[in-house]
Amino acid sequence: MTRITDREVIKQLIAEHGRWWHEIELAPGIITPGDDSNRMKLPILDRLGLPPVMRDLRVLDVGCSDGYFSFEVEKRGAAVVAIDFVPESYTGFATARKILGSTVEYRMDNVYNLSLDKYGEFDVVLFMGVLYHLRKPLHAFDSIRSVMKPGGQLFVGTMMIDEYLLMPDGSVTSLAAIDPRLATVPLWQAYPGDSLNGDSTNCFAPNQRALEVALTEAQFKVEVIERVSMGGYARATAVVDEKTAKYQRLDGRLETAVFDPSIPYFLDEEGSVHEVTGAKNEKPSRSS
Ligand SMILES: C[S@@+](CC[C@H](N)C(=O)[O-])C[C@H]1O[C@@H](n2cnc3c(N)ncnc32)[C@H](O)[C@@H]1O
């Protein structure tokens, strides 16, 4: 694909698209009029370990919107697949790709639908600004992990509640102001309706500990987390943990696959039968 270089044509295409989320420099000095601080986030990913050279790496950009991060990693040499659950012309993605002459592959899809069959394996996944919009955040981590090579690197950017706990009256406080011990308790805050920033697509945000736990529960090893104002960024390595994998499969039973009798029923698990008080019972035999 050839890059468009005529500055007037570029400006016209940007104006025709109209609504931009990302600031993308599509030609020297010509920047899409986005609202987001996306260009300040790339140095944070670099600090976390995003490779400066990405030749031979397959990258997935989940919830790519206008595609700023996809195009940046493409510049570094990566082969990039970008997904978002809206058509590529709904965002500025199609326009930016055309102007840049980019070969990033766009697929309109939901993060929950990622699968090895459809996507193959990725070395790097970018999951920026999407987690707190999701009704099923842990499911998203499971789906993402399912398309990653062991050893692959996941970069997550999200709202976090450690420094930004929304109170019922709309004021904001930190978890530490309530009780410093809460830093070690994995917590998610729910945002009913449009209570966070008037945006009803905001659903749940974790504190740092909950993000670490969620990643671990999806077979990731958290390498680094950096808190930045009302959110944070993490890099995690895809690892193989058979026990965790078993529970991921158990929770996903029948979701996308036919019944698999090799996945245990939860009561089949050692030590899984308790009285309502929490005391452990002797495991009943299956024939009784
Ligand atoms: C706040 S924007 C973030 C865009 C970009 N990743 C960034 O960091 O600037 C969230 C994007 O995720 C997309 N999105 C939200 N939920 C999604 C889902 N379940 N599957 C795929 N994309 C989703 C939205 O359409 C939107 O483009």
The ligand as a Gaussian input file, in Angstrom:
#p B3LYP/6-31G(d) Opt

LIG

0 1
 C      -10.950000       3.864000      25.482000
 S      -10.769000       3.100000      23.903000
 C       -9.045000       2.672000      23.981000
 C       -8.405000       2.711000      22.626000
 C       -6.923000       2.373000      22.591000
 N       -6.642000       0.991000      22.885000
 C       -6.161000       3.268000      23.516000
 O       -5.581000       2.815000      24.499000
 O       -6.154000       4.476000      23.279000
 C      -11.544000       1.507000      24.105000
 C      -11.680000       0.776000      22.781000
 O      -11.983000      -0.580000      23.049000
 C      -13.031000      -1.012000      22.213000
 N      -13.728000      -2.098000      22.936000
 C      -14.459000      -1.997000      24.066000
 N      -14.917000      -3.199000      24.434000
 C      -14.457000      -4.086000      23.524000
 C      -14.607000      -5.486000      23.370000
 N      -15.339000      -6.197000      24.226000
 N      -13.985000      -6.084000      22.319000
 C      -13.267000      -5.357000      21.439000
 N      -13.102000      -4.024000      21.540000
 C      -13.690000      -3.393000      22.563000
 C      -13.880000       0.224000      21.985000
 O      -14.642000       0.134000      20.793000
 C      -12.816000       1.306000      21.916000
 O      -12.352000       1.509000      20.623000

